[in-house]
Structures are given as structure tokens and as C-alpha cells.
Amino acid sequence: MLVAFSVSPTSAADEDGSVAEAVAAAVRVVKESGLPWELTSMFTTIEGEWDEVFDVVRRATDAVLAVSPRVGLVLKADIRPGYTGQLSEKVERVTRLLD
């Protein structure tokens, strides 16, 4: 399973509106999970089994809740039982078609 998610505080941004510190706290949870993951400018994608992935998403959300009384969470999942390594393989399949 791949889950792309974005978690961000709706308040507690710094003076220029950046939420980078809160987002970094969430990404730190993902990084420390040991699951395969990727960070882009808008989403963090994580790969694993249902329970372990959603546990990480919950803990990442809690990390942001620690600095903001209100949090927004956007989530998209690709559920394909029996497949692993799709974090990179999906991109490689498309990239090969572009060459």
C-alpha cells in the first residue's frame, strides 16, 4: 500500500506563514518509522501494510497537533495487495515510457 499524505497546522505558522517546523516534526515521525518513504513539496508518501502505514500517519498528525490546536490532513491511498517496492517502481515504469 502507498499512502500520500499532507498534514499541516491551520495555525501556529511562523511570522512569514511557513509551517515548515510543524511539517518537519511530522516527517521526522515518518523517517523514524523505518518504512520506505518519499518527501515532495506537497506530500509525503509512505509504503507498507495498512496498519503500520496508518499508525505512522496518526503519529505524524499527533506531532503537528502538539503545536497547533487544529490540523488539516489530506490523504490518498493506492491499495494493491501483493505488491511492494511500488514507491519507486511506479515512477520507473512511467519514466521508461518517456525515453
Secondary structure, DSSP 8 states (H G I E B T S, - for coil): -EEEEEEEESS---TTS--HHHHHHHHHHHHHH-S-EEE-SS-EEEES-HHHHHHHHHHHHHHHHTT-S-EEEEEEEE--TT---HHHHHHHHHHHHH-
